[in-house]
Amino acid sequence: MGFLDDAKDAAEATGKKVGEWADDTKERIGDKVDELKADADVKRAEADRDRVHAKNEYKEKLRED
């Protein structure tokens, strides 16, 4: 019976490790998705800022003429 108990314990430990690995992987993927979303938001904000800046420069040049 010792061999069967050892095999059962090993299988349970392996199952636990696989579960932890799956949870960690899921969390890493979620973190990467959040990071990509944040980067996209920053790029969108920078593009908006640049657009407004260009518009304001153009309007300022029109005022000077």
N, C-alpha and C positions, 0 to 999 in steps of 0.2 A: 504494500500500500504506500510505502514511502516514495517510490518512483512516481506513482500516479499523483500523489500530493505535490511533489516537486514540479511535475509537469503542469498541474493545475495552477500552482503559484506562478510559474514562469509565464504561462498563457495570460493570466490576469495582469501581471506586471507589464507584459508586452501590450496588451489591450489598453492599459492605462497610458502607456507612453504614446501609443498611436493616437489616442484621444487627445492627449496634451499637444501632440504635434499638429493635429488637425485644428485645434483651437488656436494655437499660435499662428499657424498659417493663415487662418481666417482673419485673425487680428492684424497680421502684417498686410494682407491684401486690403483690408479696410483702411489701414493707415495710409497706404500708398494711394488709394482712391481719394481720400481726404486731401492728401498732399497735391495730387494732380488737379483737383477742383480748386484748391487755394491758388495754385499757380495760374490756372485759367482765369480766375477772378482778378488776380493782379495784372495779368496781361490785358484783360479787358479794360480795367481801370486806367492802365497806362495809355492804352490806345485812345480812350475817351479823353484823357488829359491832353494828349498830343493833338487830338482833333480840335478841342476847344482852344488850345494855345494857338494853333494855326489859324483858326477862324478869327481870334482876337487880333493877331498880328495883321491879318488881311484888312480887317476893319480899321485898324489903327493907320495903316498905309493909306486907306481911302480918305481918312480924315486929314492927313497931312497934305494931300494933293489939292 
